[in-house]
Amino acid sequence: MEQRHYTTGELFRRFAPYYKKYKGTLCLDLFCAALTTICELVLPLIMRYITNEGMRDLASLSVRTVGGLGFLYLILRIIDAFAAYYMADMGHVMGAKIETDMRRDAYRHLQRLSDTYYNNTKVGQIMGRITNDLFDVTEFAHHCPEEFFIGFVKIVISFVILSGINLPLTLIVFACVPVMIAVCMPLNFRMRGVFRSQRGQIGELNARIEDSLLGHKVVKAFTNEEIENHKFERDNSTFYDIKKLSYRYMGLFQTTVRLFDGLMYLTVVVAGGIFMVNGLVEPGDLVAYMLYVTTMIATIRRIIEFAEQFQRGMTGIERFLQIIDADIEIFDEPGAVELKHPRGNIAFEQVSFEYPDDHNRVFKDLNLRIRAGEKVAIVGPSGGGKTTLCNLIPRFYDVSAGRITLDGEDIKHFTLKSLRSSIGIVQQDVYLFSGTIYENIVYGRPDASREDVMEAAKRAGAHEFILGLKDGYETYVGERGVKLSGGQKQRISIARVFLKNPPIIILDEATSALDNESEFAVAQSLAKLSEGRTTLTIAHRLSSIRNSDRILVLTEDGIVEEGKHQELLNKKGIYYHFYETADALK
């Protein structure tokens, strides 16, 4: 999916509101930054005074005067220590809080994105954006205002003080600064581009690793370890090349800055020496110039060192905004109301649908009515739109034209939460979360009691096999439920829907991947689940839908046949052909 790029101004404007909650901490942090700056700016003035007074009349410098200046500098250093501690502690905490807020906002936005976004975005890329990319924001959020504020204060105050000493020499020295900025800025922007590529490639690398590890059984079954190693090596080498380029630009950047450092020192030595020979500056003034230039160069170096961190932070913010700005295609319409006590009458009225990303049309002007409590089965060739039709009811996708109604009301008039709470889905590819069996069942209704969970498991035919496990309901199922068999996972998913207790059930090929014994057990559970509920069943195994109230044959031309099992067999049409083919394969 093509990603938008942002200007530096846009990134600052979009990031700035995250400081609002912590403006008190930020202001105190900048105040402490100002205090630490005072020490560095006062020291050259003290040295200038002592040097000039010593050159004029050494006897005029008393121990009391020098001791007083030393005591003043000691007090400033103590203040500097406390201020620096606050910056290192609370400043970083503020950055961590901002990072946490951004990660929370990104995660919440991801929860609202439609299937279209996930169909076109690799999970590894998403993970990189909400973890690694935001790590750099902590340092950026803390140091960015500090470094710019300190740099601004030091340069402005140094310019004012030095201009009061000798304006021509000050202008000569400071003339190097805009030239340095003009040379370094293009390199800085190139670094941004490289860091953006680097972050993108990290996401690709994560996606590659995730894909290979999750499919490790397939890799081993086909003995394709070398192929996977080659793919990984290719992506890993690409990441290395990008990183090597980033270090090249960093090296050019730092070398350029060091050359300008030397140029500024050379300017002070040569121009300052000429001014002193001609009596235009005193020796103490030249010492002050050198110390101020040293301070400025140290500040510029800090900013240069921060430049890499700055660009990493800006890249992290940019990739964060690419998530935040991803369109929420499915949302509550204005004035949407809670769906209360639905009966389960569903109607498709002139419904057309095409996928929003590739615009592949699935069906056009489809009409269908399902009565409350009716058990409707949908069969047809692969790619005919069976699953898509069912996905439109809970609004995983929105129709391209026409409308879907529930109890006579357009489903868009209901809030997504209340609509989806009224629909239970059992899929062929069961997803169990990493955790215990109990945690996976109670996911159907988080406020349910343990007794309710066990009752749901009993109704799903899962209670007995769960008690047969070593840890019972506290058995750890592994990532995606890998420690359980297909039939066990399916019955847990059915128990989860039993606990949810919705009036509408969608069974999406819920038994097609099971063996005969598991299919029989799950079919019994599904029969109990369907009692008294509006049920849509997608099935390839036609034997499982014989007792449906109505069977629909859905093809790319829409619903071409409908009726009961025997009626459709008597027609000897598409359904009859499917049934005969399935019977021949037994």
C-alpha positions in Angstrom: 0.0 0.0 0.0 1.4 3.4 -1.0 2.3 5.6 2.0 2.0 9.3 2.2 5.0 11.4 3.1 4.8 14.5 5.2 6.8 17.8 5.4 8.7 18.7 8.5 6.2 21.4 9.3 3.3 19.0 9.1 5.1 16.5 11.4 5.8 19.2 14.0 2.2 20.5 13.8 0.7 17.1 14.2 3.1 16.1 17.0 2.8 19.3 19.0 -0.6 18.5 20.6 0.9 15.5 22.5 2.8 18.1 24.7 -0.5 19.6 25.8 -1.1 17.2 28.7 2.5 17.7 29.9 2.9 21.4 29.3 3.8 22.0 33.0 6.6 19.4 32.8 7.8 20.8 29.5 7.9 24.4 30.8 9.8 23.3 33.9 12.2 21.2 31.7 12.9 24.2 29.5 13.4 26.4 32.6 16.0 23.9 33.8 17.6 23.9 30.4 17.9 27.7 30.7 19.5 27.3 34.1 22.1 24.9 32.7 22.9 27.3 30.0 23.7 30.1 32.4 26.8 28.4 33.7 28.3 28.1 30.2 27.5 31.7 29.4 28.7 33.2 32.6 32.1 31.5 32.7 33.6 33.4 29.6 32.5 36.7 31.2 34.3 35.7 34.5 37.4 34.8 32.6 37.3 38.0 30.5 37.0 40.1 33.7 39.9 38.3 35.4 42.2 38.4 32.3 41.5 42.1 31.5 41.9 43.2 35.1 45.1 41.2 35.4 46.6 42.7 32.2 45.7 46.2 33.3 46.7 46.0 37.0 47.4 42.7 38.5 47.5 44.2 42.0 43.8 45.3 41.6 42.8 41.6 41.6 42.2 40.7 45.3 41.8 37.2 46.7 38.3 38.3 47.9 37.3 39.3 44.3 38.5 36.0 42.8 37.0 34.0 45.7 33.7 35.8 45.2 33.6 35.0 41.5 34.6 31.4 42.3 31.8 31.1 44.9 29.3 32.6 42.4 30.4 30.0 39.8 30.1 27.2 42.5 26.5 28.2 43.2 25.7 28.2 39.5 27.2 24.7 39.2 25.1 23.4 42.0 22.0 24.9 40.4 23.1 23.3 37.1 23.5 19.9 38.7 19.9 19.9 40.1 18.5 21.3 36.8 20.4 18.6 34.8 19.0 15.9 37.1 15.4 17.1 36.5 16.0 17.1 32.7 17.4 13.6 32.7 14.7 12.2 34.9 11.3 14.0 34.4 12.2 15.1 30.8 12.7 11.4 29.8 9.6 10.4 31.7 7.6 13.0 29.8 9.0 11.6 26.5 8.0 8.0 27.6 4.5 9.2 28.4 4.1 10.8 25.0 5.3 7.6 23.4 2.8 5.7 25.4 0.0 8.0 24.4 0.9 7.7 20.7 1.1 3.9 20.9 -2.4 3.9 22.5 -3.8 6.1 19.9 -2.3 4.0 17.1 -3.6 0.8 18.6 -7.1 2.2 19.1 -7.1 3.4 15.5 -6.0 0.0 14.2 -8.9 -1.5 16.0 -11.3 0.6 13.9 -9.8 -0.1 10.5 -11.6 -2.3 8.1 -10.5 -5.6 6.6 -9.4 -3.8 3.5 -6.5 -2.2 5.4 -5.3 -5.5 6.9 -5.7 -7.2 3.5 -3.2 -4.7 2.0 -0.8 -4.2 5.0 1.7 -6.7 6.4 1.3 -7.4 10.1 5.1 -7.1 10.5 5.0 -3.5 9.1 2.2 -2.6 11.6 4.1 -4.1 14.5 7.2 -2.1 13.5 5.2 1.1 13.4 3.7 0.8 16.9 6.8 -0.7 18.6 10.2 0.1 17.2 9.3 3.3 15.4 7.8 4.8 18.6 10.9 3.9 20.7 12.7 6.8 19.1 9.9 9.2 20.0 10.8 9.1 23.7 14.2 10.7 23.1 12.8 13.0 20.4 10.0 14.3 22.5 12.4 15.1 25.4 15.5 16.3 23.6 13.9 18.2 20.6 12.5 21.2 22.5 15.6 21.1 24.9 18.2 21.2 22.2 16.6 23.8 20.0 15.8 26.0 23.0 19.3 25.7 24.4 20.9 26.3 21.0 18.7 29.3 20.4 19.5 30.8 23.9 23.2 30.3 23.6 23.5 31.7 20.1 21.4 34.7 20.7 22.9 35.7 24.1 26.4 35.0 22.8 25.8 37.2 19.8 24.5 40.0 22.1 27.4 39.8 24.5 30.1 39.5 21.8 28.5 42.4 19.8 28.8 44.6 22.9 32.5 43.7 23.0 33.3 44.1 19.3 30.6 44.1 16.6 32.8 43.7 13.5 34.6 40.7 14.9 31.3 39.2 16.0 29.8 39.6 12.5 32.9 37.9 11.0 32.7 34.9 13.3 28.9 34.5 13.0 29.0 34.7 9.2 30.1 31.1 9.3 26.8 29.9 10.9 24.4 30.5 7.9 26.9 29.0 5.5 27.1 25.9 7.7 23.4 25.6 7.8 23.0 25.9 4.0 25.6 23.2 3.5 24.3 20.8 6.2 20.6 21.0 5.6 20.5 19.0 2.3 22.5 16.3 4.0 20.1 16.3 6.9 17.1 15.8 4.6 18.9 12.9 2.8 19.3 11.3 6.2 15.5 11.5 6.7 14.9 9.7 3.4 17.4 6.9 4.3 15.9 6.5 7.8 12.5 6.2 6.2 13.7 3.4 3.9 15.4 1.8 6.9 12.2 1.7 8.9 10.3 0.4 6.0 12.8 -2.4 5.5 12.7 -3.3 9.2 9.0 -3.8 8.7 9.6 -6.0 5.7 12.2 -8.0 7.6 9.7 -8.5 10.5 7.0 -9.6 8.0 9.4 -12.1 6.4 10.4 -13.6 9.8 6.8 -13.8 11.0 5.6 -15.4 7.7 8.4 -18.0 7.8 8.0 -18.9 11.5 4.2 -19.1 11.4 4.5 -21.4 8.4 7.4 -23.4 9.8 5.5 -26.7 9.3 4.9 -26.0 5.6 8.6 -25.1 5.2 9.7 -28.3 6.8 7.1 -30.4 5.0 8.4 -29.2 1.6 12.1 -29.1 2.8 12.3 -25.5 1.7 14.6 -24.3 4.5 17.2 -23.1 2.0 14.5 -21.1 0.0 13.4 -19.4 3.2 17.1 -18.7 4.2 17.6 -17.2 0.7 14.6 -14.9 1.1 15.7 -13.8 4.6 19.3 -13.3 3.4 18.0 -11.1 0.5 15.9 -8.9 2.9 18.6 -8.8 5.5 21.2 -7.7 2.9 18.9 -5.0 1.7 18.6 -3.7 5.3 22.3 -3.8 5.6 22.8 -1.8 2.4 20.3 0.9 3.6 22.0 1.1 7.0 25.4 1.4 5.3 24.1 4.3 3.2 22.7 6.0 6.4 26.1 5.8 8.0 27.7 7.3 4.9 25.4 10.3 5.1 26.0 10.6 8.8 29.7 10.5 8.2 29.5 13.3 5.5 27.3 15.3 7.9 29.6 15.1 10.8 32.7 15.7 8.7 31.2 18.8 7.2 30.3 20.1 10.7 33.9 19.5 11.9 35.3 21.4 9.0 33.1 24.4 9.9 34.2 24.0 13.6 37.8 24.4 12.5 36.8 27.4 10.2 35.2 29.2 13.2 38.2 28.6 15.4 40.5 29.8 12.6 38.4 32.9 12.1 38.7 33.8 15.8 42.4 33.1 16.0 43.3 35.0 12.8 40.7 37.8 12.8 40.9 38.2 16.6 44.7 38.2 16.6 44.7 41.0 13.9 42.1 43.0 15.9 44.2 42.6 19.1 47.4 43.6 17.3 45.6 46.8 16.1 44.3 47.5 19.6 40.7 46.9 18.7 40.2 44.1 21.3 41.8 43.4 24.6 43.4 40.1 25.5 40.6 39.2 27.8 38.1 40.0 25.1 39.8 37.5 22.8 39.8 34.9 25.6 36.0 35.5 25.9 35.5 35.2 22.2 37.4 31.8 22.1 35.3 30.5 25.1 32.0 31.6 23.5 33.0 30.1 20.2 33.9 26.9 22.0 30.5 27.0 23.8 28.7 27.5 20.5 30.6 24.8 18.7 29.9 22.4 21.6 26.2 23.4 21.2 26.3 22.8 17.5 27.9 19.5 18.0 25.2 18.5 20.4 22.6 19.5 17.8 24.6 17.5 15.2 24.6 14.5 17.5 20.9 15.0 18.0 20.4 15.3 14.2 20.4 11.5 13.8 18.0 11.1 16.8 15.9 14.0 15.3 15.6 12.3 12.0 14.8 8.9 13.6 12.1 10.6 15.7 10.6 12.4 12.7 10.6 9.1 10.8 8.8 7.4 13.7 6.2 10.2 13.9 5.7 10.0 10.1 5.1 6.3 10.2 2.8 6.8 13.2 0.8 9.3 11.3 0.5 6.9 8.3 -1.5 4.7 10.6 -3.5 7.5 12.2 -4.4 8.9 8.8 -5.5 5.5 7.4 -9.1 5.9 6.4 -11.7 4.4 8.7 -14.0 3.0 6.1 -16.5 1.4 8.4 -17.9 3.7 11.1 -21.0 4.7 13.0 -23.2 6.9 10.8 -24.4 10.2 12.3 -27.5 9.5 14.5 -26.8 5.8 14.8 -28.8 4.1 17.6 -28.3 1.1 19.8 -29.8 -2.1 18.4 -32.0 -3.5 21.1 -33.8 -6.9 21.1 -33.3 -7.8 17.4 -35.7 -10.5 16.1 -33.4 -11.5 13.2 -35.3 -10.6 10.0 -32.6 -9.9 7.4 -33.1 -8.5 4.0 -30.7 -7.7 1.1 -32.3 -5.0 -1.2 -30.6 -4.5 -4.6 -27.2 -5.0 -3.0 -24.1 -4.7 -5.1 -20.6 -5.1 -3.8 -17.0 -4.7 -5.1 -13.9 -4.7 -3.0 -12.8 -1.1 -2.4 -9.1 -1.8 -3.0 -9.1 -3.7 -6.3 -12.7 -3.0 -7.4 -13.4 -6.7 -8.2 -17.2 -7.0 -8.4 -18.6 -9.9 -6.3 -22.3 -9.5 -7.0 -24.8 -7.0 -8.4 -28.5 -6.2 -7.5 -28.8 -9.1 -5.1 -32.1 -9.5 -3.3 -32.6 -11.9 -0.4 -35.0 -12.1 2.6 -34.3 -14.3 5.6 -37.0 -14.7 8.3 -36.3 -14.5 12.0 -35.3 -17.9 13.3 -34.9 -19.3 9.7 -31.9 -21.7 9.0 -30.5 -20.7 5.6 -27.6 -22.5 4.0 -25.5 -21.0 1.2 -23.7 -23.1 -1.3 -21.9 -22.4 -4.6 -18.5 -22.5 -6.3 -15.4 -20.9 -4.7 -15.3 -17.2 -5.4 -19.0 -16.9 -5.7 -19.3 -14.5 -2.8 -20.7 -16.7 0.0 -18.3 -15.5 2.7 -18.5 -11.9 1.4 -22.3 -12.0 1.6 -22.1 -13.0 5.2 -19.4 -10.5 6.0 -21.7 -7.7 4.8 -24.2 -8.4 7.6 -21.9 -7.4 10.6 -20.4 -4.6 8.3 -16.9 -6.0 8.0 -17.4 -4.4 4.6 -20.0 -1.9 3.5 -22.2 -2.5 0.4 -21.3 -0.6 -2.8 -25.0 0.0 -3.6 -28.4 -1.0 -2.2 -28.9 -1.7 1.5 -29.1 -4.5 4.1 -31.9 -4.3 6.7 -32.3 -5.9 10.0 -35.9 -6.0 11.3 -36.8 -3.5 8.6 -34.1 -0.9 9.5 -30.9 -0.3 7.5 -28.0 -1.8 9.4 -26.1 1.5 9.0 -28.7 3.1 11.3 -27.3 0.9 14.2 -24.0 1.4 16.1 -21.4 -1.1 15.0 -20.9 -2.3 18.6 -24.6 -3.1 19.1 -24.9 -4.7 15.6 -21.9 -6.9 16.0 -22.9 -7.9 19.5 -26.1 -9.4 18.0 -24.2 -11.6 15.6 -22.2 -14.7 16.4 -19.6 -16.1 13.9 -18.1 -19.5 13.8 -15.4 -19.8 11.1 -13.5 -22.7 9.5 -10.2 -21.1 10.5 -10.7 -20.8 14.2 -8.6 -18.1 15.9 -7.8 -18.7 19.6 -5.8 -16.2 21.5 -2.6 -17.1 23.3 -3.8 -17.9 26.8 -6.0 -20.5 28.6 -9.1 -22.3 27.4 -11.1 -20.3 30.0 -9.8 -17.0 28.7 -10.7 -17.9 25.2 -14.3 -18.9 26.0 -15.0 -15.9 28.3 -13.9 -13.7 25.5 -17.4 -14.1 24.2 -18.8 -12.2 27.2 -16.0 -10.8 29.5 -18.4 -10.2 32.4 -19.7 -13.8 32.5 -19.3 -15.9 35.6 -17.3 -19.1 35.7 -20.6 -21.1 35.9 -21.8 -19.4 32.7 -18.5 -20.3 30.9 -18.8 -23.9 32.0 -22.4 -24.1 30.9 -21.5 -22.7 27.5 -18.8 -25.3 27.2 -21.3 -28.0 28.0 -23.7 -26.8 25.4 -20.9 -26.8 22.8 -19.9 -30.3 23.7 -16.5 -29.1 25.0 -16.8 -29.6 28.7 -15.8 -33.3 28.9 -12.6 -33.0 26.8 -11.6 -29.9 28.7 -11.9 -31.7 32.0 -9.8 -34.5 30.5 -6.9 -32.1 30.0 -4.3 -31.9 32.7 -5.1 -28.3 33.7 -8.7 -28.3 32.7 -10.1 -24.9 31.9 -6.7 -23.4 32.8 -4.9 -25.3 30.0 -2.6 -23.1 27.9 -3.7 -23.4 24.3 -0.5 -22.0 22.7 -0.2 -19.3 20.0 -3.3 -19.6 17.8 -4.4 -22.7 19.7 -1.6 -24.9 18.3 -1.8 -27.3 21.3 -5.4 -28.3 20.5 -6.8 -30.4 17.7 -9.0 -28.9 15.0 -12.2 -30.3 16.6 -11.3 -29.1 20.1 -10.5 -25.6 18.8 -13.8 -25.5 16.9 -15.9 -26.5 19.9 -14.2 -23.8 22.0 -15.1 -21.3 19.4 -18.7 -22.5 19.5 -18.7 -22.3 23.3 -17.5 -18.7 22.9 -20.6 -17.9 20.7 -22.9 -19.8 23.1 -21.7 -17.5 25.9 -22.3 -14.5 23.7 -25.8 -15.7 23.0 -26.6 -13.7 19.9 -29.9 -13.9 18.0 -28.1 -14.2 14.6 -25.5 -16.9 13.8 -23.1 -17.2 10.8 -21.4 -20.5 10.3 -18.7 -20.1 7.7 -17.6 -23.6 6.6 -17.3 -24.5 10.3 -16.8 -28.2 9.8 -15.1 -28.5 6.4 -11.6 -28.9 7.8 -12.5 -31.6 10.4 -12.3 -35.4 10.3 -15.6 -37.4 10.4 -15.6 -38.0 14.1 -14.8 -34.4 15.0 -17.3 -33.2 12.4 -20.1 -35.3 14.0 -19.4 -33.9 17.4 -19.1 -30.3 16.2 -22.3 -30.7 14.0 -24.2 -31.7 17.1 -22.9 -28.5 18.9 -23.8 -26.3 15.9 -27.3 -27.8 15.8 -27.8 -26.8 19.5 -26.3 -23.4 18.8 -28.7 -22.8 15.9 -31.9 -23.5 17.8 -34.2 -20.5 17.9 -31.7 -18.3 16.1 -31.5 -16.8 12.5 -28.7 -19.0 11.1 -26.7 -18.6 7.9 -24.5 -21.6 7.1 -21.9 -21.6 4.4 -21.0 -25.2 3.6 -19.1 -27.3 1.1 -20.2 -30.6 2.7 -23.8 -30.7 1.6 -24.6 -33.5 4.0 -24.4 -31.0 6.8 -27.2 -28.7 5.4 -29.9 -31.2 4.4 -32.2 -30.1 7.3 -31.9 -26.4 6.5 -35.2 -24.5 6.1 -33.8 -23.1 2.8 -30.7 -23.6 0.7 -29.4 -20.9 -1.6 -27.1 -21.5 -4.6 -24.9 -18.4 -5.0 -22.8 -17.9 -8.1 -21.2 -14.9 -9.8 -24.6 -14.4 -11.4 -26.3 -14.1 -8.0 -28.8 -16.5 -6.3 -29.6 -18.9 -9.1 -31.5 -21.6 -7.1 -33.2 -21.8 -3.8 -35.4 -24.2 -1.9 -35.2 -27.2 0.4 -32.7 -30.0 -0.1 -35.1 -32.4 -1.9 -36.7 -29.7 -4.0 -33.3 -28.7 -5.3 -32.4 -32.2 -6.1 -35.6 -32.7 -8.0 -34.8 -29.6 -10.2 -31.5 -31.4 -11.2 -29.8 -28.0 -11.6 -26.5 -26.7 -10.1 -27.3 -28.0 -6.6 -28.0 -31.4 -8.0 -24.7 -31.3 -9.8 -22.8 -30.3 -6.6 -24.5 -33.1 -4.7 -23.9 -35.8 -7.2 -20.2 -34.7 -7.5 -19.8 -34.8 -3.7 -21.5 -38.2 -3.5 -19.2 -39.6 -6.2 -16.2 -38.5 -4.2 -17.2 -40.4 -1.0 
